[in-house]
Amino acid sequence: MNQSIDLPAGIRRPTLPNIRPMSLRIVHYNEPVLRTKGEKVITFDAALAELATEMVETMHEAGGIGLAAQQVGRPLQLCVVDLREADAEFTWEIDGARPPLDLFMPLVLANPKLSVAPGTSESSLEEGCLSFPKIRGEITRPEAISVKFQDERGVPHQLACDGLFARCIQHEIDHLNCVLFIERMARATRAEIDEAVKTLARETKAAAKNKSS
């Protein structure tokens, strides 16, 4: 799931319309920017808003429900999520209220700070990632989280959520801190996809070499 996050198996893909074709290139493993921790967003201006808009459009075009700035080559503490078309049950509360998803999604999160309450239960679910095409694996994560963040205008917010919503945000915040979803997998799960990951790394390296030549 990505992630950045691809939709888990069995969950309907977004059908939201795109305003224009994908405007940003999605970075694939093992490009160095995926291993670069995002810098704090300090300036909230038109350029940042445009980047967030382009990230949302790119995410929709790729059929994802989340996308981190690193995945489009920008090492920033910035990600976007949109679960309006996800066929999964989850709950949320944002700034003390529970508005319909259509009122606040796509959601832009800048400088997110995640917390997990002690004793929170965990669950396992298969995830994919737009930076790892066709590679999937089961990952265990906390079922519920809280996160403080700023929107694209710099306005602070607080969100509490669970289920797929919480999983998606955890996946994206991992990207912002240069943690890849394959590193969250159990050893046996990672072993099952190891050859596919190595093949992707070789393909990414070859593509970069051809681009520079």
N, C-alpha and C positions, 0 to 999 in steps of 0.2 A: 504494500500500500504506500503511495506517495502522492506522505511526503510531499514536497514535495511529498507527495506521497501518492502512490497509485492506489486504485480501489481494490479492497480485498476481494478474493474470489467470492462470487455470489452476490456482490453488491452492484447495483445498477450504475452504469457510467453516466456522467453528466451529459445533458442534452441542451445545455444553455447555449444560445446563439452567440456567435463571435462577431464583433464589429468589423474586424479585419483579420487577414491571415496572421499566423503566428509571427510575432515581431521580434522575438528573442530566441537565440539558440540555446537549447538545453544542454548543459555540460554533462558529459558521461565520465564514469569511472575509467581511468584513474588520473583525471586532469588535476593539477596541483591546487587549483582554487577550492576544490572540495575538501582539501586538508588545511584550509586557511580559516582561522577563527574570524568571525565577522567583527568589524569595527562598530563601535557605538554610533547610532544615528544622532547627529547633533543638529543638522540643518533640516528643517521641515519646510520645504519650498515647493515650487511648481515642478522642479526637476524630480524630486522624490515622489511626488504624486503621480507624475508621468511614468516613472519606473514601476511603481506599484500597479498602475493600470495595465502596463504592458506585461507584467508578471501574471496578473489575473487572466488576461487574454491568452497568454502562452499556456498557462495551466489548463484552461478550458479546452483549448485546441488539442492538447496532448491527452485529454481525458483524465486529468488528475484532480485531486481534491485539496492539494496543498503544494506549495512551491517556495523554496528558500532562495534568497538572493545569490548564495554561492552557486546554485544550480543554473544560474544564467550569467555566471562569471563575475559577480559582484560580491566581494567579501564584506557584507554589511549585516548588522543585526536587524534583519528585515525578512519577513515571510508573509505569505498570503494563504488563506484557506477558504474553501467554499463547499459546504456540505448540504446545500439546498436540495440536490438531486440524489443524495445518498440514501439508499433504502436500508436504513439501520436505525435502531432505537438508541437515543441518548438524551440526556437532559443538560440544561445550561442555565446559568444566571449571569447576567452581565450588568455591572454597576447596580446590583441589588434588584434588578427586574428580570423578567423572562419574556422579552419581546419575540415576535415571530422571526424566524431566520431571515425572511425577506427584508427585514428592516435593518439588519446589520451585516449581511453577507452580500458579496465577498468581504471577508474580514482581513484588514491589514494590521499586522502586529510588528511594531518597531520596539527594539530594546526589551524583549519579553523576559520576565523573571518568573521561573516556574517553581512551584512548591507542591509537595505531596504531604498530606497529613499522616502522622504516625498511625500505623495499623491499617492503612488503606489496602484493600485487597488487590490482587493482581490477576490478570487474565492473559491468555495467549491467543494470538490471531495471526494469520498469514498476512504479511505485508509485501508490497513491491515498492519500487522507487523509480521515478522518471529518469534518474541518472543511471539506472541499472535496467535497461529494457529487457523484459521477459524473464527477469530473475526475481524469484519470490522465496520467502521463507518465513517460518513461524517465529514470532518474537513475543516475549512476555514483558508486559509493562503494567504500571499502576493503572487501576481502573478509573480513578478520579484524580483531578488535579485542580490547582488554582494558578492563575497566571496574571501578573501585572504587566501592562504594556502601554504603549502610546500608539495612537492611530497615525495616519499619514499627515495629519495637521499638527501632531505633537500633543494632542489631548490625552491625558492619562485615563486608563480604564482598568477595571478588575473583572476577571472572568473566572467562573467556576464551572466545570463541565465534567462529563464522564463518557464512557463508551467510546465510540469511534471518534467523536469530537476530541476527547482527551488524547487518544492515541495519535491522531493526525497532528495535533499541536506538539506533542512530545517528539514525533518524528522530525518535524520541521525545526524545532529548537535544537535538536541534535545536530542538524546540518549547520546551524549558525555557530555551533561550538565545535565544528569539524569532526563530529562523530557520525560515522556511516552506519546504516541499518544492519549491514552484514556483521558489524562488530557487536551487535546486540544478540546475535543468534547463538543458540547452544552449539557446542562443538559438532555434534552429530548433524545438525541442520546445516551448518556451514560447510561441512564436508560434502554434503549432497550437491551443493552449488559451486564448489570450489573451481571446477574446471570451466564452468560458464563464466565465472568472475575473471579467471585468468585470460580466457578468450576475449572478453570485453576489454580488458586492459591492453591486450596486444592490438586490438582493432583501434582503440583510442590513440595509442602511440603511433600507429601507422597513419592514421588520419592527420594527426598533428604534423608528422614528418612530411606528408604530401602537401599540406597547406603551406609549409615553410619553404618548400623546394621550388 
